[in-house]
C-alpha cells in the first residue's frame, strides 16, 4: 500500500536544529545549515538507513554541486519512492535551489516517514560512512598538460641544417595532432553537456506532469462530489461547478460564483423575513 503524507500525524513538527542533530547523529555528518542537504544525497541515505540495501548508493553523488548532479540524486530518490510505493511529490526544482524553508519542510516530512517505519530507533548495524563510500566518486579529468621532452640535435650551431628543418616539421605535425585532439575533446564535452541538459529537462517534464496529474485528480474528486444527487443542487455545489466549468481561461469565475451565493443568501433571507 502506498504511504501517503496524509496518513501521518499532521501535528508532528521538528525544528531546524533537531533535524540537523538527527541527520548528523544518525548519518555521522557535520551539517550546520539545512541548505547543505539540498543535493538530495542526504535524503537518499536517510532512506538507506531506514531500508538498508534498497537505495542504490553507487548512484548517489555526495559531492554534487551543480543542479544537474543534484537532479540525478533526486531521480534516484524518486525511483526508491516508486519502489517503496511512497506517495509523495518531490519539489526538485525548489529543493535544488537550496532554499532553506523548502528543504526543511521536505526533511521534516522524510524524518517523520522514517520514524514511522522504524519507530525512531537507530539500526546499530548500519554503517553510514561505509555506505557513503559506495557513492559516486567525483570524476576529475586526467591532466592533459604534458610537456614534450626536449629534443636536441647534434648541430645546434647550424640553424639551417636538414636536421633542424626535420625537427621543425615534426614539432609542427605533433602540434597539429594536439590541436585536432583538443578539438575532438571539446566537441565531446559539448555533446555530453547537452545530453546532460536534455536528461535534466526530461526529468523536470516528468515531475511537472506528475504534479499536473496530482492536482487534476483533486479537481476530479471535487467534481464527482458536487455531482452527487445529495449535493448537486446545493448553492455551494452550484457555485463550485461554475468555477470548474468556466470556459474563459483569461477571466476568473470566482466573482460570478460569489455573486450567485450572495443572491441566493439574500433571497433566502428575504423569504425568511416575509414569512
Backbone torsions as a table, in degrees:
resi	resn	phi	psi	omega
1	UNK	NA	137.2	-179.6
2	UNK	-67.3	142.5	178.4
3	UNK	-92.5	123.9	-175.8
4	UNK	-113.7	142.1	-179.0
5	UNK	-60.0	-28.9	179.9
6	UNK	-68.1	-17.8	-179.6
7	UNK	-78.9	-13.6	-177.3
8	UNK	-94.3	167.1	-177.9
9	UNK	-66.9	113.2	-176.8
10	UNK	-70.2	-15.5	-179.5
11	UNK	-88.2	-2.0	-177.9
12	UNK	-71.0	127.6	179.7
13	UNK	-141.4	135.4	178.1
14	UNK	-125.1	128.6	-178.7
15	UNK	-75.7	170.0	-177.3
16	UNK	-58.4	-49.2	-177.4
17	UNK	-64.9	-37.5	-179.8
18	UNK	-67.4	-38.1	177.0
19	UNK	-62.0	-47.8	-178.8
20	UNK	-62.6	-43.1	179.3
21	UNK	-63.2	-40.6	179.7
22	UNK	-62.0	-46.3	-179.8
23	UNK	-65.3	-46.8	-177.2
24	UNK	-64.0	-40.7	-179.0
25	UNK	-71.7	-44.9	-174.4
26	UNK	-76.1	-37.2	-176.2
27	UNK	-104.2	2.4	179.2
28	UNK	54.9	53.0	177.0
29	UNK	-113.7	-179.8	-179.5
30	UNK	-137.3	57.1	180.0
31	UNK	-81.0	137.9	177.3
32	UNK	-115.0	-14.6	179.9
33	UNK	-134.7	146.5	-179.8
34	UNK	-61.3	-39.5	-176.0
35	UNK	-66.4	-12.9	176.1
36	UNK	-68.9	-13.7	179.0
37	UNK	-100.2	15.1	-174.1
38	UNK	-73.6	-12.3	-174.8
39	UNK	-74.6	-15.0	-179.2
40	UNK	92.2	-14.1	-178.3
41	UNK	-67.4	-41.5	179.8
42	UNK	-61.7	-42.2	179.9
43	UNK	-63.2	-39.2	177.6
44	UNK	-61.3	-41.8	-177.8
45	UNK	-74.5	-28.5	174.7
46	UNK	-59.3	-41.7	177.2
47	UNK	-72.6	-34.5	178.8
48	UNK	-63.2	-36.6	178.5
49	UNK	-71.4	-28.5	179.8
50	UNK	-82.2	-38.6	177.8
51	UNK	-124.0	77.3	-176.9
52	UNK	-53.1	127.8	176.8
53	UNK	91.7	-11.4	-178.1
54	UNK	-79.3	-35.0	-178.6
55	UNK	-85.5	125.9	176.3
56	UNK	-74.2	85.7	-173.1
57	UNK	-62.5	-21.9	178.8
58	UNK	-67.9	-12.6	177.8
59	UNK	-97.3	-6.0	-175.3
60	UNK	-91.5	128.7	-177.9
61	UNK	-105.9	105.3	-179.0
62	UNK	-80.2	-8.1	177.8
63	UNK	-102.3	13.6	-176.7
64	UNK	-60.0	126.9	178.1
65	UNK	-120.8	-38.4	-178.9
66	UNK	-80.8	157.7	179.6
67	UNK	-62.5	-34.7	179.8
68	UNK	-61.3	-48.3	-179.8
69	UNK	-63.6	-37.5	178.2
70	UNK	-65.2	-41.2	179.3
71	UNK	-60.6	-37.3	178.0
72	UNK	-62.4	-38.2	177.0
73	UNK	-64.0	-42.7	179.9
74	UNK	-69.6	-26.8	175.2
75	UNK	-65.5	-41.3	175.7
76	UNK	-61.7	-43.9	-179.5
77	UNK	-61.9	-42.3	179.5
78	UNK	-63.5	-38.9	178.3
79	UNK	-63.1	-38.5	178.4
80	UNK	-68.9	-40.1	176.1
81	UNK	-56.8	-45.5	-179.7
82	UNK	-63.6	-40.8	-179.2
83	UNK	-64.3	-39.6	-179.3
84	UNK	-87.7	-1.5	-178.9
85	UNK	59.7	44.8	176.6
86	UNK	-90.3	116.0	-176.8
87	UNK	-89.8	80.6	-179.5
88	UNK	-142.8	124.5	178.6
89	UNK	-79.5	132.1	-179.9
90	UNK	-100.4	117.6	179.8
91	UNK	-81.7	73.1	-174.0
92	UNK	-58.9	-45.9	-175.9
93	UNK	-59.9	-30.3	178.4
94	UNK	-83.3	-40.6	-175.6
95	UNK	-65.2	-41.5	-176.7
96	UNK	-69.5	-14.2	176.7
97	UNK	-76.1	-10.3	177.9
98	UNK	76.8	21.9	180.0
99	UNK	-71.5	122.4	-174.2
100	UNK	-57.2	-45.2	-175.7
101	UNK	-65.9	-42.7	179.3
102	UNK	-62.9	-44.4	-179.1
103	UNK	-69.3	-36.5	178.1
104	UNK	-63.7	-43.8	-179.6
105	UNK	-60.6	-43.9	-178.3
106	UNK	-68.6	-40.0	178.4
107	UNK	-66.0	-36.3	175.9
108	UNK	-60.3	-46.2	179.8
109	UNK	-63.2	-44.4	-176.3
110	UNK	-66.4	-39.1	177.2
111	UNK	-64.1	-42.1	178.7
112	UNK	-59.9	-41.6	179.8
113	UNK	-65.6	-46.7	-179.2
114	UNK	-60.8	-41.5	179.1
115	UNK	-65.8	-32.1	179.4
116	UNK	-70.7	-23.5	-179.3
117	UNK	-83.8	-47.9	-174.1
118	UNK	-107.3	8.5	178.9
119	UNK	68.4	18.8	179.5
120	UNK	77.6	9.7	-178.3
121	UNK	-95.2	129.9	-179.8
122	UNK	-74.9	142.5	174.7
123	UNK	-82.4	108.6	-175.0
124	UNK	-65.8	-22.2	-178.6
125	UNK	-86.6	-4.3	-177.7
126	UNK	-84.7	126.4	179.9
127	UNK	-108.4	96.5	-174.9
128	UNK	-64.9	-35.3	-179.1
129	UNK	-67.1	-43.6	179.1
130	UNK	-64.5	-40.2	179.7
131	UNK	-66.9	-36.7	177.0
132	UNK	-65.4	-29.9	-179.8
133	UNK	-63.9	-16.9	179.0
134	UNK	-86.9	-3.2	-176.7
135	UNK	-71.9	174.2	-179.7
136	UNK	-61.3	128.4	175.9
137	UNK	-87.3	136.5	179.8
138	UNK	-64.9	125.3	-176.7
139	UNK	-87.1	113.4	177.1
140	UNK	-95.0	126.1	179.7
141	UNK	-61.5	139.8	179.3
142	UNK	-64.4	143.1	179.6
143	UNK	-60.7	130.9	-176.7
144	UNK	-110.9	1.9	-177.6
145	UNK	-91.1	84.5	178.2
146	UNK	-103.1	125.5	-178.6
147	UNK	-89.5	124.1	179.8
148	UNK	-64.8	147.0	177.7
149	UNK	-64.9	145.0	-179.4
150	UNK	-67.1	130.9	178.7
151	UNK	-101.5	133.5	-178.9
152	UNK	-122.0	149.1	175.3
153	UNK	-116.8	160.8	-178.6
154	UNK	-75.2	-16.9	-177.0
155	UNK	-121.5	61.0	-180.0
156	UNK	-63.4	-23.1	-178.2
157	UNK	-81.4	-5.5	-177.5
158	UNK	-118.9	86.3	-175.9
159	UNK	-64.9	-15.7	-178.0
160	UNK	-96.6	7.2	-175.8
161	UNK	-71.0	162.2	179.2
162	UNK	-64.1	-34.8	180.0
163	UNK	-62.6	-40.8	-179.7
164	UNK	-66.1	-41.2	178.6
165	UNK	-63.2	-42.2	178.7
166	UNK	-63.5	-38.0	178.6
167	UNK	-64.3	-42.2	179.0
168	UNK	-61.3	-41.5	179.4
169	UNK	-64.7	-41.1	-178.9
170	UNK	-64.5	-43.3	178.7
171	UNK	-64.4	-41.1	178.7
172	UNK	-62.4	-40.3	179.4
173	UNK	-64.7	-42.8	-179.5
174	UNK	-66.7	-39.7	179.0
175	UNK	-64.2	-38.9	177.7
176	UNK	-62.0	-41.5	178.6
177	UNK	-64.9	-38.6	178.9
178	UNK	-64.2	-42.1	179.8
179	UNK	-64.4	-41.0	179.2
180	UNK	-64.0	-43.1	179.1
181	UNK	-64.0	-40.2	178.6
182	UNK	-63.2	-39.2	178.5
183	UNK	-63.4	-42.2	178.5
184	UNK	-65.3	-39.0	179.4
185	UNK	-63.9	-41.8	178.6
186	UNK	-63.1	-42.1	179.2
187	UNK	-62.8	-42.0	179.8
188	UNK	-63.1	-40.4	178.5
189	UNK	-64.8	-39.4	179.6
190	UNK	-65.1	-42.3	178.8
191	UNK	-63.0	-42.7	179.7
192	UNK	-63.4	-42.5	-179.9
193	UNK	-63.0	-41.5	178.9
194	UNK	-66.7	-39.4	178.5
195	UNK	-63.1	-41.2	178.8
196	UNK	-65.6	-39.4	178.8
197	UNK	-64.3	-40.8	178.4
198	UNK	-63.4	-42.5	179.3
199	UNK	-61.9	-41.4	178.1
200	UNK	-64.3	-39.9	179.1
201	UNK	-66.7	-39.0	178.1
202	UNK	-62.0	-41.6	178.6
203	UNK	-63.9	-41.1	179.2
204	UNK	-62.4	-41.2	178.5
205	UNK	-62.9	-43.5	178.7
206	UNK	-58.9	-43.5	-179.4
207	UNK	-66.2	-39.3	178.3
208	UNK	-65.6	-38.3	178.6
209	UNK	-65.3	-39.4	178.0
210	UNK	-64.0	-40.7	179.1
211	UNK	-65.1	-41.3	178.2
212	UNK	-60.6	-47.3	-179.5
213	UNK	-62.2	-36.3	-179.3
214	UNK	-61.4	-49.0	-178.2
215	UNK	-74.4	-31.1	177.1
216	UNK	-63.8	-40.1	179.1
217	UNK	-61.9	-37.9	177.8
218	UNK	-64.5	-43.8	179.1
219	UNK	-63.7	-37.0	178.7
220	UNK	-65.2	-40.1	177.9
221	UNK	-62.6	-41.3	178.1
222	UNK	-63.2	-41.8	-180.0
223	UNK	-62.2	-46.9	179.9
224	UNK	-60.9	-41.1	179.4
225	UNK	-62.7	-43.7	-178.8
226	UNK	-70.5	-19.0	-179.9
227	UNK	-90.8	-5.1	-179.8
228	UNK	-65.3	143.5	-175.8
229	UNK	-55.4	-32.5	-177.0
230	UNK	-73.8	-23.0	-171.9
231	UNK	-119.4	-16.3	-169.0
232	UNK	-61.1	-26.3	-178.2
233	UNK	-97.2	-0.9	177.6
234	UNK	-69.3	144.0	-178.4
235	UNK	-54.1	-41.8	-179.1
236	UNK	-64.5	-40.1	177.6
237	UNK	-63.6	-42.0	178.6
238	UNK	-62.2	-43.2	-179.8
239	UNK	-64.1	-41.3	179.7
240	UNK	-64.3	-40.2	179.2
241	UNK	-67.7	-29.5	174.4
242	UNK	-59.0	-41.2	-179.7
243	UNK	-72.1	-42.0	-177.6
244	UNK	-66.0	-37.5	-173.8
245	UNK	-98.9	9.2	178.8
246	UNK	-60.3	129.6	-175.4
247	UNK	-87.8	-26.7	-177.2
248	UNK	-86.0	110.4	-177.6
249	UNK	-75.6	-17.5	-175.6
250	UNK	-82.3	-26.1	-176.8
251	UNK	-115.9	139.9	178.9
252	UNK	-77.1	139.1	178.5
253	UNK	-89.5	5.2	-177.2
254	UNK	-62.0	-43.2	-178.5
255	UNK	-62.2	-41.0	179.0
256	UNK	-63.5	-41.9	179.5
257	UNK	-65.6	-40.0	178.7
258	UNK	-65.3	-39.5	177.9
259	UNK	-62.3	-40.7	179.8
260	UNK	-62.3	-45.3	179.9
261	UNK	-64.7	-38.7	179.2
262	UNK	-63.9	-44.7	179.8
263	UNK	-62.6	-41.4	179.9
264	UNK	-64.9	-43.4	-179.7
265	UNK	-62.9	-43.5	179.2
266	UNK	-63.0	-42.3	-179.6
267	UNK	-65.1	-39.2	179.9
268	UNK	-67.0	-41.6	179.1
269	UNK	-64.1	-40.7	180.0
270	UNK	-64.6	-40.0	179.6
271	UNK	-64.9	-38.1	178.2
272	UNK	-66.9	-38.0	-179.9
273	UNK	-68.3	-39.2	179.4
274	UNK	-65.8	-33.9	179.9
275	UNK	-70.9	NA	NA
